[in-house]
Amino acid sequence: MKKWIVLVALVLFFLPAVQAGDNAHRIGVGANYWMALDDLDEDFDDNGLSYLASYQYWPTLIGLQADVEFLPDMFGEDAIAPAAYLLLGKAIYAAAGVGIVNQDGEWADDPFFALKVGLDLEVLPSLYLDISGSYRFNSEVDLEDAFDAIDTDTVFLGAAVRIGF
């Protein structure tokens, strides 16, 4: 019980330092180059370009990101993929996220999970350039032993430009 009291007291003590600073809210657009790791049937492209609209709330070293990605002609059909990420870091960051794909008007049965690393630079006051790489895998993967169980899925290399306010 004392541990919880000490933890709550520490959180309340440091809470004023966690207030959102300038440019904690960011909105922007970007593009990703994606590539499936498995060889697919010759009828489908196993790589392509996607576009995204993005919102970030990044007040401190921990932030949140929400994306809507538009994937034209992904595996033969158009798709959208909304996703949410928990960000950790600042200029160099890591993120973990979850999302779901809507392909040709139908939602996927299972979500995807994503691991992401990136470089987020303020190139001008209130203007940010984000370059990132991510790995997406489906929920069928055994997450308790994910590093041994992952054998396929999709990698992304992307860039986004965001305006802070």
C-alpha positions in Angstrom: 0.0 0.0 0.0 2.8 2.4 0.8 4.3 1.9 -2.6 1.1 3.1 -4.3 1.0 6.2 -2.0 4.6 7.0 -2.9 3.9 6.5 -6.6 0.8 8.7 -6.5 2.6 11.4 -4.6 5.5 11.4 -7.1 3.1 11.7 -10.0 1.2 14.5 -8.4 4.5 16.3 -7.5 5.9 16.1 -11.1 2.6 16.6 -12.9 3.1 20.4 -13.4 6.3 19.6 -15.2 4.4 17.5 -17.7 2.2 20.3 -19.0 2.0 20.7 -22.7 4.6 23.1 -24.1 4.7 25.0 -27.3 3.8 22.9 -30.4 2.5 20.0 -28.4 -0.2 19.5 -31.0 0.9 18.8 -34.5 -1.0 18.0 -37.7 0.4 17.0 -41.0 0.6 14.8 -44.1 3.1 12.2 -45.3 3.9 9.3 -47.5 5.2 5.8 -46.9 6.9 3.3 -49.2 5.7 -0.2 -48.1 7.0 -3.7 -48.9 5.6 -7.1 -48.0 8.2 -9.4 -46.7 6.8 -12.6 -48.1 6.8 -13.3 -51.8 3.2 -13.0 -53.0 1.3 -14.4 -56.0 2.4 -12.7 -59.2 -1.1 -11.1 -59.5 -0.3 -8.7 -56.7 2.3 -6.0 -56.2 4.3 -6.7 -53.0 5.2 -3.0 -52.6 3.7 0.4 -53.1 3.3 4.0 -51.9 0.8 5.1 -49.4 -0.3 8.5 -48.1 -1.3 9.6 -44.6 -2.9 12.3 -42.6 -1.5 12.5 -39.1 -2.2 14.2 -35.7 0.2 14.2 -32.8 0.0 15.2 -29.2 3.5 15.3 -27.9 3.8 17.4 -24.7 6.9 15.7 -23.2 9.0 12.6 -23.8 5.7 10.6 -24.1 3.2 11.4 -26.9 0.3 10.0 -28.9 -0.2 9.8 -32.6 -3.2 9.1 -34.7 -2.9 8.4 -38.4 -5.2 7.6 -41.3 -3.3 6.0 -44.1 -4.5 5.7 -47.7 -3.1 2.7 -49.5 -4.1 2.8 -53.2 -4.0 -0.6 -54.9 -2.7 -2.5 -51.9 -2.6 -6.2 -52.9 -5.0 -5.4 -55.8 -7.6 -3.2 -53.9 -7.7 0.2 -52.3 -7.4 0.3 -48.6 -7.4 2.7 -45.6 -5.7 2.0 -42.3 -6.4 4.1 -39.2 -3.8 3.6 -36.5 -2.8 4.9 -33.0 0.7 5.0 -31.6 2.3 5.6 -28.2 5.5 7.7 -28.8 8.6 7.7 -26.6 11.4 10.2 -27.1 11.8 13.5 -28.8 14.2 14.0 -31.8 14.9 10.3 -31.9 11.9 8.2 -30.9 10.4 4.8 -30.7 6.7 4.0 -31.0 4.3 1.1 -30.6 0.9 1.1 -32.2 -2.2 -0.7 -33.3 -4.5 -0.2 -36.3 -6.9 -2.0 -38.6 -7.3 -2.1 -42.4 -10.4 -1.4 -44.4 -9.9 -2.9 -47.8 -12.4 -2.4 -50.6 -15.1 -1.4 -48.0 -14.6 -4.3 -45.6 -12.8 -4.2 -42.2 -10.1 -6.8 -41.5 -11.0 -9.4 -39.0 -7.9 -8.7 -36.9 -5.9 -5.6 -36.1 -2.3 -5.1 -37.0 0.4 -4.1 -34.6 3.3 -1.8 -35.4 6.8 -1.1 -34.1 8.3 2.2 -35.3 11.5 4.2 -34.9 12.1 7.7 -36.3 13.8 11.0 -36.4 11.6 14.0 -35.7 13.3 17.3 -36.5 12.1 20.9 -36.1 13.3 22.3 -39.5 11.7 25.7 -39.0 9.8 27.2 -36.0 6.6 25.1 -35.7 7.5 23.0 -38.8 8.6 19.4 -38.2 10.0 16.7 -40.5 9.5 13.1 -39.4 11.4 10.3 -41.1 10.6 6.8 -39.8 10.7 3.1 -40.4 8.1 0.7 -39.1 7.3 -3.0 -39.0 3.7 -4.1 -39.0 2.5 -7.6 -38.1 -0.9 -9.2 -37.7 -2.5 -10.3 -34.5 -2.2 -14.0 -35.3 1.5 -13.6 -34.2 2.2 -14.9 -30.7 2.9 -11.6 -28.9 4.4 -13.3 -25.8 7.3 -14.5 -27.9 7.0 -12.0 -30.8 10.7 -11.8 -31.7 10.8 -15.6 -32.4 7.3 -15.9 -33.9 7.4 -13.0 -36.5 8.2 -14.4 -39.9 6.4 -12.1 -42.3 4.3 -9.0 -42.8 5.1 -5.5 -44.0 7.9 -2.9 -43.6 7.4 0.8 -44.2 9.8 3.7 -44.8 8.1 7.1 -44.5 8.3 10.8 -44.1 5.8 13.3 -42.8 5.7 17.1 -42.5 3.7 18.5 -39.5 2.9 21.9 -38.3 2.9 22.5 -34.5 0.4 24.7 -32.7 
